[in-house]
Amino acid sequence: MNGILVIDKPAGPTSFDVVRRVRSLLKVEKAGHTGTLDPRATGVLPICVGAATKIAGFISEGKKSYDALIRLGIETDTHDAGGQPVAQAPVPHLSAPLLEAVLAKFRGSYLQVPPMFSAIRVAGKRLHELARAGQTIPREPRPVEVYELVLRDFSSTEVAISLTCSKGFFVRALARDVGRELGCGGHLKALRRTASGPFTVEQALTLQKLAELASRSDGGQAVRREMISLNDALVDMPAIQVSAADAQRVAHGVPIECAAGTGRVRVLGPDGALLAIAELGKGPRLHYHRVLV
């Protein structure tokens, strides 16, 4: 069983908990997610199964989209509702013009300071490990990009937004920064991922639905029908097609002559099957990142 399942992650379990559940339901050894969702978050969690685990790193590089709810007036140590309050202040009178002016500062490219409670490694230690040990260390701002940021709704203390952002963006940090710009602090109250790369929430299965499919007499086939192929999962990556003779060389990892160009490409056989992920522009031959056959 090889392909990608889009799971609608529920609030509560970690992303690894979901992976373990998928492994158990499908009775497979190889499965992994393409980008962690916080336990409290819900929504799109692509799970690579079987040979698809070889391309998980390439899938995770795509854009991410979220619906988020920011609670103003309280900043927490984790920057979400699961943390301890560290500062409180009155929330100013909110209006659409005020909020639009604040959100405008976070559209496009900028440098974001990652949260202490994150999986980023500093000097061999994950930040959340240091945070739980009571340590706070300076974090280097990291370049991020927000392609779209929309004000959806607001009340006297809460702001609902939708956004599409780059890999490595922390919505919790955005909630923190919006609160600070307003002078009252804030944290992320709720988060739902609506898309991850080419995968959308409309494609997603709940764990309950997956369990129902897996328990059917034709469970294997029923689940396979819901899977996205490796080729379709990388549809945004340019493709080159090779001859049958060259396909044999690719399958054995033998570099082949390639057309001029630069960047990462899918290498397809004469029948359109995905053979490898490779790089153009590193000399006259293909440089392979992954051979999949």
C-alpha positions as CSV (number, residue, x, y, z in Angstrom):
1,M,0.0,0.0,0.0
2,N,1.7,3.2,-1.3
3,G,0.3,6.7,-1.4
4,I,-0.8,9.7,0.6
5,L,-3.8,9.8,2.8
6,V,-5.1,13.2,3.8
7,I,-6.4,13.0,7.4
8,D,-8.6,15.5,9.1
9,K,-6.7,15.6,12.4
10,P,-8.9,16.0,15.5
11,A,-8.0,18.3,18.4
12,G,-6.1,16.4,21.2
13,P,-3.8,13.8,19.7
14,T,-0.3,14.7,18.5
15,S,0.6,14.3,14.8
16,F,2.6,11.2,15.8
17,D,-0.4,9.8,17.6
18,V,-2.3,10.1,14.3
19,V,0.5,8.4,12.4
20,R,0.4,5.5,14.9
21,R,-3.3,5.1,14.5
22,V,-3.0,5.0,10.7
23,R,-0.3,2.4,10.9
24,S,-2.5,0.3,13.2
25,L,-5.7,0.6,11.0
26,L,-3.9,-0.2,7.8
27,K,-1.5,-2.7,9.3
28,V,1.5,-1.1,7.7
29,E,5.0,-0.5,9.0
30,K,5.9,2.6,7.0
31,A,3.9,5.7,7.5
32,G,4.8,9.3,8.4
33,H,3.4,12.8,8.3
34,T,4.6,15.7,6.2
35,G,4.5,18.5,8.8
36,T,3.5,18.6,12.5
37,L,0.2,20.1,13.7
38,D,0.1,21.1,17.3
39,P,-2.1,18.8,19.4
40,R,-4.8,21.4,19.8
41,A,-4.9,22.1,16.1
42,T,-7.2,20.4,13.6
43,G,-7.4,19.9,9.9
44,V,-5.2,18.7,7.0
45,L,-2.5,16.2,8.0
46,P,-1.1,14.4,5.0
47,I,0.2,10.9,5.9
48,C,2.6,9.2,3.6
49,V,2.2,5.4,3.5
50,G,4.7,2.8,2.2
51,A,7.0,4.1,-0.6
52,A,5.4,7.6,-0.2
53,T,7.5,8.1,2.9
54,K,10.5,8.6,0.6
55,I,8.9,11.8,-0.7
56,A,7.6,13.2,2.6
57,G,10.3,15.9,2.7
58,F,9.4,17.1,-0.7
59,I,5.7,17.3,0.0
60,S,6.3,19.3,3.2
61,E,7.8,22.2,1.3
62,G,4.5,23.5,0.0
63,K,2.4,26.4,1.2
64,K,0.1,26.0,4.2
65,S,-3.4,27.5,4.7
66,Y,-5.1,28.0,8.0
67,D,-8.2,29.4,9.8
68,A,-7.2,30.9,13.1
69,L,-8.8,32.5,16.1
70,I,-6.7,35.0,18.1
71,R,-7.7,35.8,21.7
72,L,-6.5,39.3,22.7
73,G,-5.6,40.6,26.1
74,I,-3.7,37.6,27.4
75,E,-0.2,36.4,26.3
76,T,0.8,32.9,27.2
77,D,4.2,31.3,27.4
78,T,3.4,28.9,24.6
79,H,1.5,31.5,22.6
80,D,-1.6,29.3,22.5
81,A,-4.5,28.4,24.8
82,G,-2.5,25.5,26.3
83,G,0.0,27.8,27.9
84,Q,0.3,29.7,31.2
85,P,-0.6,33.4,31.1
86,V,2.6,35.6,31.3
87,A,1.0,39.1,30.6
88,Q,-2.4,40.6,30.6
89,A,-3.6,44.1,29.4
90,P,-6.9,45.7,28.4
91,V,-7.9,45.2,24.8
92,P,-8.3,48.5,22.8
93,H,-11.6,49.2,21.0
94,L,-11.3,47.1,17.9
95,S,-12.4,48.2,14.5
96,A,-11.9,46.9,11.0
97,P,-9.6,49.7,10.0
98,L,-7.4,49.2,13.1
99,L,-7.2,45.5,12.5
100,E,-6.5,45.8,8.8
101,A,-3.7,48.2,9.6
102,V,-2.1,45.8,12.0
103,L,-2.5,42.7,9.7
104,A,-0.9,44.7,6.8
105,K,2.4,44.6,8.8
106,F,2.4,40.8,8.5
107,R,1.6,40.4,4.8
108,G,4.5,39.5,2.4
109,S,8.0,38.6,3.6
110,Y,9.3,39.4,7.0
111,L,11.4,38.0,9.9
112,Q,9.5,36.1,12.5
113,V,10.9,35.1,15.9
114,P,10.0,31.5,16.6
115,P,8.3,30.5,19.9
116,M,10.3,28.9,22.7
117,F,7.8,26.1,22.6
118,S,8.8,24.7,19.2
119,A,10.7,21.8,17.7
120,I,13.5,24.0,16.3
121,R,17.0,22.8,17.4
122,V,19.5,25.2,19.0
123,A,22.9,23.8,19.9
124,G,21.5,20.3,19.6
125,K,18.5,20.9,21.9
126,R,14.9,21.4,20.8
127,L,13.6,24.7,22.0
128,H,10.6,23.1,23.7
129,E,12.9,21.0,25.8
130,L,14.7,24.1,27.0
131,A,11.4,25.9,27.7
132,R,10.1,23.0,29.8
133,A,13.4,23.1,31.8
134,G,12.6,26.8,32.6
135,Q,15.1,28.3,30.1
136,T,14.4,31.1,27.7
137,I,17.1,31.8,25.1
138,P,17.4,34.4,22.3
139,R,16.0,33.1,19.0
140,E,17.2,34.3,15.7
141,P,14.4,35.8,13.5
142,R,13.7,33.6,10.5
143,P,12.5,34.7,7.1
144,V,8.9,33.7,6.4
145,E,6.3,34.7,3.9
146,V,2.5,35.3,4.2
147,Y,0.9,35.1,0.7
148,E,-2.6,35.9,1.9
149,L,-3.9,37.2,5.3
150,V,-7.7,37.9,5.5
151,L,-9.6,39.4,8.4
152,R,-12.7,37.2,8.7
153,D,-14.5,38.5,11.8
154,F,-13.8,40.0,15.2
155,S,-15.5,40.7,18.6
156,S,-14.4,42.8,21.5
157,T,-11.6,40.4,22.4
158,E,-11.2,37.9,19.5
159,V,-10.1,38.1,15.9
160,A,-10.7,35.5,13.3
161,I,-8.3,35.3,10.3
162,S,-7.5,33.1,7.4
163,L,-4.0,32.9,6.0
164,T,-1.7,31.2,3.5
165,C,1.9,31.1,4.4
166,S,5.3,29.5,3.8
167,K,6.8,26.4,5.3
168,G,8.2,27.1,8.8
169,F,5.6,29.8,9.6
170,F,4.3,29.8,13.2
171,V,0.7,30.9,13.5
172,R,1.1,31.0,17.3
173,A,3.9,33.6,16.8
174,L,1.6,35.6,14.5
175,A,-1.1,35.7,17.3
176,R,1.6,36.8,19.7
177,D,2.8,39.6,17.4
178,V,-0.7,40.8,16.5
179,G,-1.4,41.1,20.2
180,R,1.8,43.0,20.8
181,E,1.1,45.4,17.9
182,L,-2.3,46.2,19.5
183,G,-0.5,46.8,22.9
184,C,-2.6,44.2,24.8
185,G,-0.9,40.8,24.0
186,G,-2.6,37.8,22.6
187,H,-2.5,34.1,22.0
188,L,-3.8,31.5,19.5
189,K,-7.1,30.2,20.7
190,A,-7.9,27.9,17.9
191,L,-6.3,26.7,14.7
192,R,-7.5,24.6,11.7
193,R,-5.3,23.8,8.8
194,T,-7.3,23.9,5.6
195,A,-4.6,23.1,3.1
196,S,-1.0,21.8,3.0
197,G,0.6,22.0,-0.4
198,P,-1.8,20.4,-2.9
199,F,-3.9,18.7,-0.2
200,T,-7.1,20.3,1.0
201,V,-9.6,19.7,3.8
202,E,-12.2,18.7,1.2
203,Q,-10.0,15.6,0.5
204,A,-9.5,14.7,4.2
205,L,-10.8,11.7,6.0
206,T,-11.5,11.6,9.6
207,L,-9.9,8.8,11.6
208,Q,-13.4,7.4,12.2
209,K,-14.1,7.3,8.4
210,L,-10.7,5.6,7.8
211,A,-11.5,3.0,10.5
212,E,-14.8,2.3,8.7
213,L,-13.1,1.9,5.4
214,A,-10.4,-0.3,6.7
215,S,-12.9,-2.6,8.5
216,R,-14.8,-3.4,5.3
217,S,-14.4,-6.7,3.5
218,D,-12.8,-4.8,0.6
219,G,-11.0,-2.6,3.1
220,G,-7.6,-2.5,1.3
221,Q,-9.2,-1.5,-2.0
222,A,-11.5,1.0,-0.3
223,V,-8.6,2.8,1.4
224,R,-6.5,2.7,-1.8
225,R,-9.3,4.6,-3.6
226,E,-8.9,7.4,-1.1
227,M,-5.1,7.5,-1.5
228,I,-3.3,10.1,-3.6
229,S,-0.5,8.7,-5.8
230,L,3.1,9.9,-5.4
231,N,3.0,11.5,-8.8
232,D,-0.2,13.4,-8.1
233,A,1.2,14.5,-4.7
234,L,4.1,16.2,-6.6
235,V,2.0,17.7,-9.4
236,D,3.4,21.2,-8.7
237,M,6.9,20.0,-9.5
238,P,7.9,20.1,-13.2
239,A,8.3,16.8,-14.9
240,I,10.6,15.3,-17.6
241,Q,9.8,12.1,-19.4
242,V,12.5,9.6,-20.4
243,S,12.7,6.7,-22.8
244,A,12.3,3.1,-21.8
245,A,16.1,2.6,-22.0
246,D,16.8,5.6,-19.8
247,A,14.0,4.5,-17.4
248,Q,16.1,1.3,-16.8
249,R,19.1,3.5,-16.0
250,V,17.2,5.7,-13.7
251,A,15.8,2.6,-11.8
252,H,19.4,1.5,-11.2
253,G,20.5,5.0,-10.1
254,V,22.6,5.6,-13.2
255,P,22.8,9.3,-14.0
256,I,21.5,10.1,-17.5
257,E,22.1,13.0,-19.8
258,C,19.4,15.7,-19.4
259,A,18.1,18.7,-21.2
260,A,19.2,22.2,-20.2
261,G,17.5,23.7,-17.2
262,T,17.7,24.2,-13.5
263,G,15.7,23.1,-10.5
264,R,14.0,20.0,-9.1
265,V,12.0,17.8,-11.4
266,R,10.0,14.6,-11.4
267,V,11.4,11.9,-13.7
268,L,8.7,10.0,-15.5
269,G,8.9,6.8,-17.4
270,P,7.4,6.4,-20.9
271,D,4.2,5.2,-19.3
272,G,4.0,8.3,-17.0
273,A,5.0,6.5,-13.9
274,L,7.1,8.4,-11.3
275,L,10.6,7.0,-11.3
276,A,12.7,9.6,-9.4
277,I,13.0,13.1,-8.1
278,A,16.1,14.7,-9.5
279,E,17.9,18.0,-9.9
280,L,18.7,19.8,-13.2
281,G,21.6,22.2,-13.6
282,K,24.2,20.3,-11.5
283,G,26.3,19.3,-14.5
284,P,25.2,17.7,-17.8
285,R,23.6,14.7,-16.0
286,L,20.6,14.3,-13.7
287,H,21.4,14.5,-10.0
288,Y,19.0,12.2,-8.1
289,H,17.5,13.1,-4.8
290,R,15.3,10.0,-4.6
291,V,14.9,6.9,-6.9
292,L,11.5,5.4,-6.3
293,V,11.5,2.3,-8.4
